[in-house]
């Protein structure tokens, strides 16, 4: 049934919202079945569920690696591939292997022909390159310190209490909404602790650092005992820190697998009966330790924060290496990605209702992906420019930056449009008119009585959401391709497009998975919605 005017909404569950990449997916449904009164206490104890893998509503038959052989292959090779990506953007490779450095920027005309001419040597050198990226104490210290600061901010920064959607087992995840504070406080702390901060040797030359701040810090004597790190540290020891993250991520996911089976935080857990699948796909939906939501911490507070700060760290290293000559392609790429992630933290609670959180369990696919794949791949195009400058003029780089920011702004506008629709329960205007939407009914089992309860969602089919079911993905891809073009693939080769191409495949797959999830949940109502909005991502094309 379609309703266009004067409709009311009875209940709303946290409809999923987009984030980026391993983190970027949303459902078009807007519902409201969770409330503070229903929320479980963070430290409440729950009995382990049975080994039924379909425990709760947050399971999609055929979802994840078993439905996508290409994803499975990628997962198998991804640890080594991440190390290889770290190696080919490292200072070490540029110093000792000029021939390989040249081939990497000319993959079609140099690297591939050279590899085909001597396949055994190519395989040997590739394996040797990846295997040369080893963890160091410096890399481990950086990663653990980075996480420790994030944990402290997660724990102590204030914020209002917000909730995710209720599961069929009755769990309502509770969060402190302090993502925006985390974003800016972490950025300031990273700057302040570096050589660009008040204790750094460049402090007196920095126009953005008030002199009063420097004088105050000097009076405290803090600079006498504190040794600031170089602002470019995220580039300098990136290979060794990523290698440590690789090992840490694999061990962490093994821990999550056993925790979900034997010590679950909620009843949304269970084993598939396959150790491989349990490890890759996960056994628990909302794992927590000492009140810390592990999925939010890894996916957002570590992964997104590292990505956000990495761009400017790489830009600084490039600036110093080039004798204080700015690479405008790298600068505007770093700036655009930073602003994109500011937007992400403003909308973090929307991500906590996304498919990454409410469907995907905490396993290798998501948690290792955020710990290792995001730093390795999502920063690749920026990291590449440290050794291979873009060569773009200020004007050209600025023009691409404007396109990228249009993608970021429109992505936010689409998110905001649905948020307003959801919060007003459909009683709002969308593009100046009353919204068109589907009233979708579905049933869940009452956690106490076991009886089926009918609930209602509204599926918005106006504005951005009337053009395509995941039109926000198009804007996200616009930004992603812009960032990669700021790396100048015409000079630096097609490898710098890797992130954008990967994200395209990821979002297409997620749009498919979201369609399957919604069809299972809403049945005929979702079919009606698809009739109204037939395109998944690009209106008129796909």
C-alpha positions in Angstrom: 0.0 0.0 0.0 1.3 3.4 -1.0 0.6 6.5 0.9 1.6 10.0 -0.2 -0.2 12.5 2.1 -1.1 12.9 5.7 0.2 9.5 6.8 1.3 8.8 10.4 3.9 6.4 11.6 3.2 4.1 14.5 6.6 2.8 15.3 10.2 3.1 14.1 13.3 0.9 14.5 16.7 2.2 13.9 16.9 2.0 10.2 20.3 1.5 9.0 22.3 4.4 7.7 25.4 4.7 5.6 29.0 5.0 6.6 32.0 4.4 4.4 33.5 1.5 2.7 33.8 -1.5 5.1 31.5 0.8 6.9 29.0 2.2 4.6 25.6 0.8 4.2 22.0 1.7 4.9 18.6 0.4 4.6 15.8 2.5 3.3 13.5 1.5 6.1 12.7 3.8 8.9 11.2 2.2 12.0 11.1 2.8 15.7 10.9 -0.3 17.9 13.7 0.5 20.3 13.4 3.0 23.2 15.3 3.9 26.3 12.8 2.0 28.4 13.6 -1.2 26.6 17.4 -0.8 26.6 19.6 -3.3 28.3 22.1 -2.1 30.8 25.6 -2.2 29.4 26.8 -4.4 32.1 23.8 -6.7 32.3 24.4 -10.4 32.1 22.7 -12.4 29.4 22.6 -16.1 29.1 24.3 -17.6 26.1 22.0 -18.4 23.3 21.7 -21.8 21.7 24.0 -22.6 18.9 21.3 -21.6 16.5 23.2 -19.3 14.0 20.0 -17.5 13.1 19.5 -16.2 16.7 18.0 -12.8 16.5 16.7 -10.8 13.5 20.2 -9.7 12.5 21.0 -12.6 10.4 20.6 -12.8 6.6 20.5 -16.2 5.0 23.2 -16.4 2.3 24.8 -13.2 3.6 28.5 -12.7 3.9 31.4 -14.7 2.5 29.5 -17.9 1.6 27.4 -15.9 -0.9 30.3 -14.2 -2.6 33.3 -16.4 -3.7 35.2 -13.3 -4.9 35.0 -11.8 -1.4 36.2 -15.1 0.0 39.2 -15.1 -2.2 39.9 -11.5 -1.3 39.7 -12.4 2.4 42.2 -15.2 2.0 44.8 -13.1 0.2 44.1 -9.8 1.9 46.7 -10.0 4.7 49.5 -10.4 2.2 48.0 -7.9 -0.2 47.8 -5.3 2.6 51.5 -5.7 3.3 52.3 -5.5 -0.4 50.4 -2.2 -0.6 52.3 -0.9 2.4 55.7 -1.9 0.8 55.1 -0.2 -2.6 54.3 3.1 -1.0 57.2 3.0 1.5 60.3 5.2 1.6 62.4 2.0 1.8 61.1 0.8 -1.6 61.7 4.1 -3.2 65.3 4.2 -1.9 66.4 0.7 -2.8 64.3 -0.3 -5.9 64.1 2.5 -8.4 63.2 0.0 -11.2 60.2 -1.3 -9.3 59.2 2.2 -8.4 59.1 3.1 -12.1 57.1 0.0 -13.0 54.5 0.7 -10.3 53.7 4.0 -11.9 53.5 2.4 -15.3 51.7 -0.9 -14.5 50.2 -1.5 -18.0 53.3 -0.7 -20.1 56.1 -1.8 -17.7 55.1 -3.9 -14.7 52.8 -6.4 -16.3 55.0 -7.0 -19.4 58.0 -7.4 -17.1 56.2 -9.9 -14.9 54.9 -11.9 -17.9 58.4 -12.1 -19.4 59.7 -13.9 -16.2 56.8 -15.2 -14.1 58.9 -17.2 -11.6 61.1 -14.1 -10.9 58.0 -11.9 -10.7 56.3 -14.2 -8.1 59.5 -14.5 -6.1 60.1 -10.8 -6.0 56.4 -10.1 -5.1 56.5 -12.6 -2.2 59.8 -11.2 -1.0 58.5 -7.7 -1.1 55.4 -8.5 1.0 57.4 -10.7 3.4 59.9 -7.9 4.0 57.2 -5.8 5.8 57.7 -6.9 9.4 56.4 -5.5 12.7 58.6 -3.5 14.9 58.4 -2.2 18.5 57.9 1.3 17.1 55.0 0.1 15.0 53.4 -1.7 17.9 53.9 1.3 20.1 52.2 3.6 17.6 49.2 1.3 17.2 48.7 0.6 20.9 49.2 4.3 21.8 46.7 5.2 19.1 44.2 2.8 20.5 44.8 3.8 24.1 44.0 7.4 23.3 40.8 6.3 21.5 39.8 4.2 24.4 40.3 7.0 26.9 38.2 9.4 24.8 35.5 6.7 24.3 35.3 6.3 28.0 35.5 9.8 29.3 34.1 12.2 26.7 30.5 13.2 27.5 27.6 12.7 25.2 23.9 11.9 25.2 22.7 8.4 25.4 21.4 6.9 22.1 20.2 3.5 21.1 20.4 1.1 18.2 17.5 -1.1 16.9 16.2 -3.8 19.2 17.0 -7.3 18.2 14.5 -10.2 18.4 16.3 -11.4 21.5 15.3 -8.2 23.2 18.7 -6.5 23.2 18.8 -2.8 22.6 22.4 -1.6 22.2 23.2 1.6 24.1 25.8 4.1 23.1 27.2 7.4 24.3 26.9 9.7 21.3 30.3 11.5 21.6 31.7 10.8 18.1 32.0 14.5 17.1 33.8 15.3 20.3 36.1 12.3 19.7 36.8 13.6 16.2 37.9 17.0 17.1 39.6 16.2 20.4 41.6 13.4 18.9 42.7 15.7 16.0 43.8 18.4 18.5 45.7 15.9 20.6 47.5 14.4 17.6 48.6 17.9 16.5 49.5 19.0 20.1 51.7 16.0 20.7 53.6 16.3 17.5 56.6 18.5 16.5 53.9 21.0 15.3 52.5 21.3 18.8 53.6 23.6 21.6 56.6 21.4 22.5 57.8 21.1 19.0 60.8 22.8 17.4 58.5 24.5 14.9 56.0 25.8 17.5 57.2 29.4 17.2 56.8 29.4 13.4 53.1 28.2 13.4 50.6 30.9 12.8 47.7 28.7 13.9 49.2 28.1 17.4 48.4 31.1 19.7 51.6 32.4 21.5 49.7 32.3 24.8 49.4 28.5 24.4 53.1 28.0 23.9 53.9 30.2 26.9 51.5 28.4 29.1 52.9 25.0 28.2 56.4 26.3 28.7 55.6 27.4 32.2 54.3 24.0 33.2 57.6 22.4 32.3 55.8 19.7 30.3 58.2 20.2 27.4 61.2 19.4 29.5 60.0 15.8 30.0 57.9 15.2 26.9 59.5 14.4 23.5 57.1 15.2 20.7 56.8 12.9 17.7 57.1 13.9 14.1 53.7 14.9 12.5 54.6 12.6 9.6 54.9 9.5 11.9 51.9 7.8 10.4 53.8 7.6 7.1 57.2 7.0 8.5 56.4 3.7 10.3 53.3 2.8 8.3 54.7 -0.6 7.0 55.7 -1.9 10.4 52.6 -0.6 12.2 50.4 -2.2 9.5 52.3 -5.5 9.9 51.7 -5.4 13.6 48.0 -4.6 13.0 47.8 -7.6 10.7 49.0 -10.0 13.5 46.9 -8.2 16.1 43.8 -8.3 13.9 44.1 -12.1 13.2 44.6 -12.9 16.9 41.8 -10.5 17.9 39.3 -12.2 15.5 40.2 -15.6 17.0 39.4 -14.1 20.4 36.1 -12.7 19.1 35.1 -16.1 17.7 35.6 -17.9 21.0 34.1 -15.0 23.0 30.9 -15.1 20.9 30.5 -18.8 21.6 31.5 -19.1 25.2 31.2 -15.6 26.7 28.7 -13.6 24.7 27.7 -10.1 25.7 24.1 -10.7 24.4 22.0 -13.5 23.1 22.6 -12.5 19.5 25.3 -15.1 19.1 25.9 -18.6 17.9 28.0 -20.9 15.9 27.5 -21.9 12.3 29.0 -25.3 12.9 32.0 -24.3 10.8 35.2 -22.9 12.4 36.2 -21.2 9.1 32.9 -19.5 8.8 32.7 -18.6 12.5 36.1 -17.0 12.2 35.4 -15.1 9.0 31.8 -14.1 9.6 31.8 -13.9 13.4 29.8 -15.5 16.2 28.5 -12.4 18.0 26.7 -9.3 17.0 27.4 -6.9 19.8 30.5 -7.9 21.7 31.5 -5.7 24.6 34.4 -5.8 27.1 34.2 -3.7 30.3 31.3 -1.7 28.7 33.3 -0.9 25.5 31.4 -1.7 22.3 34.2 -3.4 20.3 32.6 -3.0 16.9 32.1 0.8 17.3 35.6 1.2 18.8 37.3 -0.7 16.0 35.1 0.4 13.1 34.9 4.1 14.1 37.2 5.2 16.8 40.3 3.4 15.5 39.7 2.9 11.8 38.0 6.1 10.8 40.2 8.2 13.0 43.4 6.7 11.6 42.1 7.3 8.1 41.2 10.9 9.0 44.6 11.8 10.4 46.7 9.9 7.9 46.0 12.2 5.0 47.5 15.3 6.7 50.4 13.2 8.1 51.2 12.0 4.6 50.9 15.5 3.3 53.3 16.9 5.9 55.9 14.2 5.1 55.6 15.0 1.4 55.9 18.7 2.1 59.1 18.2 4.1 60.6 15.7 1.5 59.9 18.2 -1.3 61.8 21.0 0.4 58.6 22.8 1.7 56.9 22.5 -1.7 53.2 21.7 -1.4 51.7 18.9 -3.5 48.3 20.4 -4.1 46.8 17.1 -5.2 47.7 15.5 -1.9 46.7 18.5 0.2 43.2 18.7 -1.3 42.8 15.0 -1.1 43.7 15.0 2.6 41.4 18.0 3.3 38.5 16.4 1.5 38.9 13.1 3.2 39.2 14.8 6.6 36.0 16.7 6.0 34.2 13.6 4.8 35.2 11.9 8.1 34.0 14.9 10.1 30.7 14.3 8.4 30.9 10.6 9.3 31.4 11.4 13.0 28.5 13.9 13.0 26.4 11.0 11.7 28.1 8.2 13.6 24.8 7.0 15.2 23.4 6.5 11.8 26.3 4.1 11.1 25.4 2.2 14.3 22.1 1.3 12.6 23.8 0.2 9.4 24.2 -3.3 8.0 27.8 -3.4 9.2 26.5 -3.2 12.8 23.0 -4.7 12.8 23.6 -7.6 10.3 27.3 -8.3 10.1 28.7 -10.1 13.1 32.1 -9.2 14.7 34.4 -11.5 12.7 37.4 -11.3 10.4 35.4 -9.9 7.5 34.5 -6.7 9.4 36.9 -6.3 12.3 40.1 -7.3 10.5 38.9 -5.2 7.6 38.6 -2.1 9.7 41.8 -2.8 11.6 44.0 -3.5 8.5 42.2 -3.1 5.2 41.0 0.4 5.8 44.5 1.8 6.8 46.1 -0.1 3.9 43.6 0.5 1.1 41.6 3.6 2.0 44.8 5.7 2.4 46.7 4.1 -0.5 46.0 6.9 -3.0 47.2 9.5 -0.5 50.2 7.5 0.7 51.3 6.9 -2.9 51.8 10.6 -3.4 54.5 10.9 -0.8 57.0 9.2 -3.1 55.2 10.0 -6.4 53.8 13.6 -6.4 50.6 14.3 -8.2 52.1 17.2 -10.2 48.6 18.8 -10.3 48.4 22.6 -10.3 46.6 24.4 -7.6 43.7 25.2 -10.0 43.3 21.6 -11.2 43.5 20.2 -7.7 41.0 22.7 -6.4 38.5 21.9 -9.2 38.7 18.1 -8.4 38.4 19.0 -4.7 35.2 20.9 -5.4 33.7 17.8 -7.1 34.7 15.7 -4.2 33.1 18.0 -1.7 29.9 18.1 -3.8 29.9 14.3 -3.3 30.4 14.6 0.4 27.8 17.3 0.8 25.2 15.5 -1.2 25.9 12.3 0.6 25.2 14.1 3.9 22.1 15.7 2.4 20.7 12.3 1.5 21.4 11.0 5.0 19.9 14.1 6.5 16.8 13.9 4.4 16.0 10.5 5.7 16.8 11.4 9.3 14.3 14.3 9.2 11.7 12.0 7.6 12.3 9.4 10.3 12.3 11.8 13.3 9.1 13.5 12.0 7.5 10.1 11.4 6.8 11.1 7.8 5.2 14.4 8.7 7.6 16.6 6.8 8.3 18.0 3.3 10.8 16.4 1.0 11.9 18.7 -1.8 9.0 21.0 -1.0 6.3 18.3 -1.2 4.7 15.8 1.1 6.8 12.6 1.0 5.7 9.4 -0.8 6.4 6.2 1.1 5.3 2.6 1.7 3.8 1.5 5.0 5.5 -1.8 5.4 4.4 -4.3 8.0 6.5 -7.1 9.5 6.4 -9.4 12.5 8.8 -10.2 15.3 8.6 -12.6 18.2 7.9 -11.2 21.6 10.9 -12.1 23.7 8.8 -12.9 26.8 5.8 -14.7 25.4 7.1 -15.9 22.1 4.0 -14.6 20.3 4.3 -12.8 17.0 4.0 -9.0 17.2 3.2 -6.9 14.1 5.3 -3.8 13.6 5.5 -1.1 11.0 8.2 0.7 9.0 8.0 3.5 6.5 10.0 3.1 3.3 10.7 6.6 1.9 10.3 6.9 -1.9 10.7 10.6 -2.3 13.6 13.0 -2.8 17.0 11.3 -3.1 15.4 8.1 -1.9 12.9 8.2 -4.8 15.6 8.4 -7.4 17.5 5.2 -6.3 17.3 3.0 -3.3 21.0 3.7 -2.5 21.5 7.0 -4.3 23.8 8.0 -1.4 26.3 5.4 -2.7 26.6 7.4 -5.9 27.7 10.5 -4.0 30.1 8.4 -1.9 31.7 7.0 -5.1 31.9 10.5 -6.6 34.0 11.6 -3.6 36.1 8.4 -3.7 36.9 8.7 -7.5 37.7 12.4 -6.9 40.3 11.5 -4.2 41.9 8.9 -6.5 42.0 11.4 -9.4 43.8 13.8 -7.1 46.6 11.2 -7.2 46.8 11.8 -10.9 46.4 8.4 -12.5 47.5 9.8 -15.8 51.0 10.3 -14.4 51.1 7.8 -11.5 49.3 4.9 -13.2 46.0 3.1 -12.6 47.1 1.6 -9.2 46.1 4.8 -7.5 42.5 4.0 -8.5 42.5 0.8 -6.5 40.5 2.2 -3.6 37.7 3.6 -5.8 37.4 0.4 -7.8 37.3 -1.7 -4.6 34.7 0.6 -3.1 32.5 0.3 -6.2 32.5 -3.5 -5.9 31.8 -3.3 -2.2 28.9 -0.9 -2.4 27.3 -2.8 -5.3 27.5 -6.0 -3.3 26.1 -4.2 -0.2 23.2 -2.8 -2.2 22.4 -6.4 -3.3 22.7 -7.7 0.3 20.5 -4.9 1.6 17.8 -5.8 -1.0 17.9 -9.4 0.1 17.6 -8.4 3.8 14.7 -6.1 3.2 12.9 -8.6 1.0 13.2 -11.1 3.8 11.9 -8.6 6.4 9.1 -6.8 4.5 8.1 -9.2 1.8 5.4 -7.8 -0.6 5.8 -4.3 0.9 9.4 -4.2 -0.2 8.4 -5.4 -3.7 5.9 -2.5 -3.9 8.8 -0.2 -2.8 11.0 -1.6 -5.6 8.3 -0.9 -8.1 8.3 2.7 -7.0 12.1 3.0 -6.9 13.4 0.4 -9.4 17.1 1.5 -9.4 19.6 0.5 -6.8 22.4 3.2 -7.1 22.4 5.2 -10.3 19.0 6.5 -11.5 18.2 5.2 -15.0 21.3 3.0 -15.2 21.6 0.6 -12.2 
